[in-house]
Amino acid sequence: QVQLVESGGGLVQAGGSLRLSCVGSGTIFSFNSMGWYRQAPGKQRELVVGINQGGRKNYADSVKGRFTISRDNAKNTVNLQMNMLKPEDTAVYYCNAVRNGLVYWGQGTQVTVSS
């Protein structure tokens, strides 16, 4: 059974940094794409950034220049470095992976940015 296990997150002041990591287990095959979504209270889940096997990245406009995604295909790992955090970045962040049309989600990790 494929699982995505996240780590990182927490509480940080505005302007600070956090790093999220996600490891996919239960498969020896690489995911077609991996990425991060987030969901703030009362809002829909939204894409933060995605990266495909070729390394092409798709960032949400709100995080461009502040967040950086990296991926290790061999280890089915994706990381998200978040810099210059803002209070509006506060949300539950979910790791996402897609392989052969199947979508997998992590359990979510809370990121809280205080002003």
C-alpha positions as CSV (number, residue, x, y, z in Angstrom):
1,Q,0.0,0.0,0.0
2,V,1.4,3.4,-1.0
3,Q,1.8,5.9,1.8
4,L,3.1,9.4,1.9
5,V,4.7,10.4,5.2
6,E,5.3,14.1,5.9
7,S,7.5,15.8,8.3
8,G,8.3,19.4,9.2
9,G,5.9,22.2,9.7
10,G,5.2,24.0,12.9
11,L,4.9,27.6,14.2
12,V,7.1,30.4,12.9
13,Q,7.1,34.2,12.9
14,A,6.4,36.1,9.7
15,G,9.6,36.4,7.6
16,G,10.9,33.0,8.9
17,S,11.5,29.7,7.2
18,L,10.3,26.2,7.4
19,R,11.1,23.0,5.5
20,L,8.6,20.2,4.7
21,S,9.6,16.7,3.6
22,C,7.5,13.9,2.2
23,V,8.6,10.3,1.6
24,G,6.6,7.9,-0.5
25,S,6.7,4.3,0.6
26,G,5.1,1.0,-0.5
27,T,6.2,1.2,-4.1
28,I,9.4,0.8,-6.0
29,F,8.1,2.8,-8.9
30,S,8.6,6.5,-9.2
31,F,5.6,8.8,-9.1
32,N,4.6,10.7,-12.3
33,S,4.3,13.9,-10.3
34,M,4.7,15.0,-6.7
35,G,3.9,18.2,-4.9
36,W,2.3,20.1,-2.1
37,Y,-1.2,21.5,-1.6
38,R,-2.5,23.5,1.3
39,Q,-5.9,24.2,2.9
40,A,-6.6,27.2,5.1
41,P,-9.6,27.2,7.4
42,G,-12.8,27.9,5.5
43,K,-11.0,27.7,2.1
44,Q,-10.6,25.1,-0.6
45,R,-7.5,23.0,-0.9
46,E,-5.1,24.7,-3.4
47,L,-2.0,23.8,-5.2
48,V,1.2,25.3,-3.8
49,V,3.7,23.6,-6.2
50,G,4.0,20.5,-8.2
51,I,7.0,18.8,-9.9
52,N,7.0,16.1,-12.5
53,Q,9.5,13.4,-13.1
54,G,11.4,15.6,-15.6
55,G,11.8,18.3,-13.0
56,R,9.3,20.7,-14.5
57,K,7.9,22.8,-11.6
58,N,4.6,24.6,-11.4
59,Y,4.3,27.2,-8.6
60,A,1.3,29.1,-7.4
61,D,1.8,32.8,-8.0
62,S,1.4,33.5,-4.3
63,V,4.6,31.5,-3.4
64,K,6.8,32.2,-6.4
65,G,10.2,33.5,-5.3
66,R,9.7,32.4,-1.7
67,F,9.1,28.6,-1.9
68,T,11.4,26.0,-3.5
69,I,10.5,22.4,-4.3
70,S,13.0,19.7,-4.8
71,R,12.6,16.0,-5.6
72,D,14.6,12.8,-5.5
73,N,13.0,10.4,-7.9
74,A,15.0,7.4,-6.8
75,K,13.9,7.9,-3.2
76,N,10.3,9.1,-3.9
77,T,11.0,12.1,-1.8
78,V,9.9,15.7,-2.2
79,N,10.9,18.6,-0.1
80,L,9.5,22.1,0.2
81,Q,11.7,24.9,1.4
82,M,9.5,27.9,2.5
83,N,11.2,31.2,3.0
84,M,9.8,34.7,3.8
85,L,6.7,33.2,5.3
86,K,3.6,35.3,5.6
87,P,0.6,34.9,7.9
88,E,-1.5,34.1,4.9
89,D,0.7,31.0,4.3
90,T,-0.9,29.5,7.5
91,A,-2.6,26.3,6.5
92,V,-2.5,22.5,6.6
93,Y,0.0,21.4,4.0
94,Y,-0.6,18.1,2.2
95,C,1.9,16.1,0.2
96,N,0.5,14.8,-3.1
97,A,1.7,12.2,-5.5
98,V,0.2,10.8,-8.8
99,R,1.1,7.6,-10.5
100,N,-0.7,5.9,-13.4
101,G,-3.8,8.0,-12.7
102,L,-4.0,7.3,-9.0
103,V,-3.7,10.1,-6.6
104,Y,-2.2,9.8,-3.1
105,W,-2.3,12.2,-0.2
106,G,-0.3,12.6,3.0
107,Q,-2.0,13.1,6.3
108,G,-1.2,16.8,6.3
109,T,1.1,18.9,8.5
110,Q,0.1,22.3,10.1
111,V,2.1,25.4,9.2
112,T,1.3,28.5,11.3
113,V,2.8,31.8,10.6
114,S,2.4,34.5,13.3
115,S,2.4,38.2,12.5
